[in-house]
Amino acid sequence: MMPNKPAAKKERYCFFCVNKDVVIDYKHTDLLRRFLSSYGKIVPRKRSGVCASHQRQVASEIKRSRIIGLLPFVLK
């Protein structure tokens, strides 16, 4: 029997660092929905693949968009 080999990690790059022209803004709800789970929760960095500084910006813009009413707080 062969021992289990660890899976090779796929190199991830921050979406916003690669695409410098994309601006994180509370009005761009289509972009922000990429970083929400199916239940409407903010997706963690590990799953979204975004760097720490951009994750903080995304989270604050999602919260801003929720307060204004562009994004829902909870999806049922």
C-alpha positions as CSV (number, residue, x, y, z in Angstrom):
1,M,0.0,0.0,0.0
2,M,1.3,3.4,-0.9
3,P,1.5,6.2,1.6
4,N,-0.8,9.2,1.0
5,K,1.0,12.1,-0.7
6,P,0.0,15.6,0.3
7,A,-1.9,17.4,-2.5
8,A,0.1,20.0,-4.3
9,K,-1.1,23.5,-3.4
10,K,-2.4,25.6,-6.2
11,E,-0.7,29.0,-6.3
12,R,-3.3,31.7,-5.5
13,Y,-3.0,35.4,-6.4
14,C,-5.0,38.2,-5.0
15,F,-7.7,39.2,-7.6
16,F,-7.2,42.9,-6.9
17,C,-3.4,42.8,-6.9
18,V,-3.5,41.1,-10.3
19,N,-6.2,43.4,-11.8
20,K,-5.0,46.8,-10.7
21,D,-7.7,48.6,-12.6
22,V,-10.5,47.1,-10.6
23,V,-11.7,49.4,-7.8
24,I,-13.4,48.2,-4.7
25,D,-16.5,50.3,-4.2
26,Y,-19.8,49.7,-2.4
27,K,-21.7,50.5,-5.6
28,H,-20.3,47.6,-7.5
29,T,-22.6,44.9,-6.1
30,D,-21.8,42.3,-8.8
31,L,-18.1,42.4,-7.8
32,L,-18.9,42.3,-4.0
33,R,-21.3,39.3,-4.4
34,R,-18.3,37.3,-5.5
35,F,-17.1,37.6,-1.9
36,L,-20.3,36.6,-0.2
37,S,-21.3,33.0,0.5
38,S,-24.7,31.5,-0.5
39,Y,-26.0,32.5,2.9
40,G,-24.8,36.1,2.5
41,K,-21.8,35.9,4.9
42,I,-18.5,37.4,4.0
43,V,-16.1,34.7,2.6
44,P,-12.8,34.4,4.5
45,R,-9.5,35.1,2.9
46,K,-8.5,31.5,2.7
47,R,-11.4,30.7,0.4
48,S,-11.5,33.9,-1.6
49,G,-7.8,34.1,-2.2
50,V,-7.6,37.8,-1.6
51,C,-4.7,39.4,0.3
52,A,-5.2,40.9,3.8
53,S,-5.4,44.5,2.9
54,H,-7.8,43.9,0.1
55,Q,-9.9,41.6,2.3
56,R,-10.3,44.4,4.8
57,Q,-11.4,46.8,2.0
58,V,-13.8,44.3,0.6
59,A,-15.4,43.6,4.0
60,S,-15.8,47.3,4.8
61,E,-17.4,48.0,1.4
62,I,-19.8,45.0,1.8
63,K,-20.8,46.4,5.2
64,R,-21.3,49.8,3.7
65,S,-23.4,48.4,0.8
66,R,-25.5,46.5,3.3
67,I,-26.3,49.6,5.4
68,I,-27.3,51.5,2.3
69,G,-29.5,48.6,1.2
70,L,-27.7,47.5,-2.0
71,L,-26.8,44.1,-0.6
72,P,-28.9,42.0,1.8
73,F,-27.7,41.2,5.3
74,V,-29.1,37.6,5.2
75,L,-30.2,35.4,2.3
76,K,-32.8,32.8,3.2
